[in-house]
Amino acid sequence: MDFAYDARTEELRAALLSFMEEHVHPAEAVAEQQRAALASPWDTPPVVEELKAEARKRGLWNLFLPDSEYGAGLTNAQYAPLAEITGRSPQLAPTALNCAAPDTGNMEVLAQFGSARQRKQWLEPLLAGEIRSAFAMTEPDVASSDATNIETRIERDGDDYVITGRKWYISGAMNPDCAIFIVMGKTDPDGADIRRQQSMVLVPRDTPGLEVRRAMRVFGYEDHYHGGHAEVVFDRVRVPVTNLIGEEGGGFAIAQARLGPGRIHHCMRLIGMAERAIELMCRRATSRTAFGKPLAAQGVVQEWIADSRVAVEQLRLLVLKTAWLMDTVGNRAAHTEIQAIKIATPRTVVGILDRAIQLHGAGGVSQDFPLAELWAAARTLQLADGPDEVHQRSLARRELRKYA
């Protein structure tokens, strides 16, 4: 494995760092001011559209898609350092580059499994940043960490599917630009193979019976820029059978294909969040005095900063190794490493952010610094895309199999 970034990655890194410095970071305060003046908290601040236009002009658009027909054609190893940079401003930068979840995963699903008609109708406007989307899998009434538990029904009725169920924490659903839902439910609830009971269908937002009932908060925060997280009810929602993605019974496999890249994208951005936390720690430590000397001279503060730097360097190497394996031997062969980064990265970054919050005192938990919101986002990722314990269980089984 070559640890050096190739020429194209270095070129894109330089362009992205310049874009972040000149446009994204200055826009953070502007976006907050604009959002406070909007008629609805879910409307997009005008500065976000300005950022998107500038990103497209600079060639920083759809960088996440490895398929050059639709995206930048980057490998995972090339995209990893770019995603890390966007993680320094997770509310604005991914959206500005059209690289924000859940749209990224949904675009990958449509590119890989969608029909020509589905790609024309939904993938193309998503790639252009004209609409947003949501992915509806998690349910409040079952343990959704086991996806085979989902109870939403997708029943065939002539040339239609009829969908009935209740979902929650459906990311992106509060955004008024969210035009399409990818919904996972059971088409064969009594099937012998529990991983062949599920299917995925496309449901336009304006379909009768689809109700976005309420916004769900995360540690008291509402993720306005990515369209929030919603409770959504499907009350006998009817769509044509041509809205099926792939084949009946293929939903579980599609979900696994979707979540693999999503997990590594999250981990890449988390490292960027940790880097911003370290920067804020260092700035705070060198600008504050307590008990007669700068915070930077306090032994415990030096420990926090040193331990945080070591942890980030370790995580980056593991994430880059995982990206390299995904590129060279495929996602299935990189399964252990994908699970390892999903376990290690959010947990470690939560610890780094916690130290940064502690160093900032009351400011750390306030809205005047991004740390509390970054902490909430990182902590949530110990649950999103599969909780830590599910990945630990699967990874341990793989290890134990060697000795069976």
Stockholm file with secondary structure:
# STOCKHOLM 1.0

chainA/1-404         MDFAYDARTEELRAALLSFMEEHVHPAEAVAEQQRAALASPWDTPPVVEELKAEARKRGLWNLFLPDSEYGAGLTNAQYAPLAEITGRSPQLAPTALNCAAPDTGNMEVLAQFGSARQRKQWLEPLLAGEIRSAFAMTEPDVASSDATNIETRIERDGDDYVITGRKWYISGAMNPDCAIFIVMGKTDPDGADIRRQQSMVLVPRDTPGLEVRRAMRVFGYEDHYHGGHAEVVFDRVRVPVTNLIGEEGGGFAIAQARLGPGRIHHCMRLIGMAERAIELMCRRATSRTAFGKPLAAQGVVQEWIADSRVAVEQLRLLVLKTAWLMDTVGNRAAHTEIQAIKIATPRTVVGILDRAIQLHGAGGVSQDFPLAELWAAARTLQLADGPDEVHQRSLARRELRKYA
#=GR chainA/1-404 SS CCCSCCHHHHHHHHHHHHHIIIIIHHHHHHHHHHHHTSSSTTSCCHHHHHHHHHHHHTTCSSTTCCCTTTSCCCCHHHHHHHHHHHTTSTTTHHHHTTCCTTHHHHHHHHHHHCCHHHIIIIIHHHHTTSCEEEEECCCTTSCTTSGGGCCCEEEEETTEEEEEEEEEEEETTTSTTEEEEEEEEESCTTCSSGGGSEEEEEEETTSTTEEEEEECCBTTBCCTTTTCEEEEEEEEEEEEGGGEESSTTCHHHHHHHHHHHHHHHHHHHHHHHHHHHHHHHHHHHHHCEETTEEGGGSHHHHHHHHHHHHHHHHHHHHHHHHHHHHHHTCTTTTHHHHHHHHHHHHHHHHHHHHHHHHHHGGGGGSTTSSHHHHHHHHHHTTTTTSCHHHHHHHHHHHHHHTTC
#=GC SS_cons         CCCSCCHHHHHHHHHHHHHIIIIIHHHHHHHHHHHHTSSSTTSCCHHHHHHHHHHHHTTCSSTTCCCTTTSCCCCHHHHHHHHHHHTTSTTTHHHHTTCCTTHHHHHHHHHHHCCHHHIIIIIHHHHTTSCEEEEECCCTTSCTTSGGGCCCEEEEETTEEEEEEEEEEEETTTSTTEEEEEEEEESCTTCSSGGGSEEEEEEETTSTTEEEEEECCBTTBCCTTTTCEEEEEEEEEEEEGGGEESSTTCHHHHHHHHHHHHHHHHHHHHHHHHHHHHHHHHHHHHHCEETTEEGGGSHHHHHHHHHHHHHHHHHHHHHHHHHHHHHHTCTTTTHHHHHHHHHHHHHHHHHHHHHHHHHHGGGGGSTTSSHHHHHHHHHHTTTTTSCHHHHHHHHHHHHHHTTC
//
